[in-house]
Amino acid sequence: MTADEASLQDDQPSMDQRRERVRIETERHRIEGVLTLARDGYRSRVSDVLNASERDFLTLTDVTVKPLQGGPVELHPYLTLARRHIVFAVASSEGSED
């Protein structure tokens, strides 16, 4: 397999997973990104991931970080967020990605 084929394969979602765009607020930031979830069953909902007591962090991709008090917007390909900092979370109005 060539490097290009491996890269293309990494961009394809697994048959057992789906991606959902979420908006999360902390005390200081509004964060929007893509959360990878199970296709169905266990951990297939955003609330399942948020309430997983054995998980201290959430991993998002294609992330936009905007300070609530104003300031420059940051774009990141990857972000890990401590669950304890989450004040508010909702599926983004852009919907889910399969």
N, C-alpha and C positions, 0 to 999 in steps of 0.2 A: 504494500500500500504506500502510495506517495504521500508527501507532506500535505499536498493540496487535498487529496482524498480524505486524509485524517482530519484536517481542519473542517472540511465540509460535513463529515460525519459528526463532529463535535457540535456543529450548529443545528443538527437535526434533533428535535425532541424525541426522547425514548417513547416507545409505544406504551410504557407503563407510567408515563409522566405527562403532566400538562403544565403550562405556564400561565400565571394569572398576574395581571398588573394590579398593584396595590398602592394605596396612599397611606402613609404612616406619619403621625405627628409625635414629636418628642416635645419637651418643654421649650426647646429653642429652634427646631427645624421641622420643615415639611419635606418628607422624603417620598419620592415615587420611584417604583422599580418593579421588576418582574420577580415573582416568587415561584419556585418550582414545587409543584404539588403532585401527589399520587393521582393517577388517572381516575380511580374510584376506590371506595372502601376507606380503610384506615389512612388518615392524614390526607384526605382528598379535599378538605375544606381549609380556608384560611384560618378559621377559628381553631381547628385541630392543631395546626402548627403553632399558633399563638399560645395555646393552653398546654402544650407539651411540657410538663414539669421537668423532664430530663434534658431539655434543651435550653441553654442559656442564651444562645445567639440565633439570629435569623440571617440568612444569606440572600441578598438581592442582586440582580444583574440589571444592566442598562438603567442606571440610577441617576436621578436628578435630586439634588439637595438644595433647598432654598431656606435661608434663615427667616424665621417668622418676623423678626424685627427689621427686616430689610437688609439688603446687601447683595453681593454677587451670587448668582446661581452657579452651582458646581455640577459637572457631569462626570460620572464615574462608571467604568464598565462593571465594577464589582464593589459591593459594600457588605460588611458584616455588622449587624446592629444588635446590641445587648437588649434582650426582651424587657429588662427592668426599666429601660428608658422610654418604652412605648406608652404614650398617653392615649392615643386614638389610632385605630386602623380600620380601613375600609377598602373594598375592591374599587379600583379606579373606574371612572365613567368610561374609559376607553375599552373596557371589557377584557375578556381573557384571550390568550393566544394559545393555539394548539399546535 
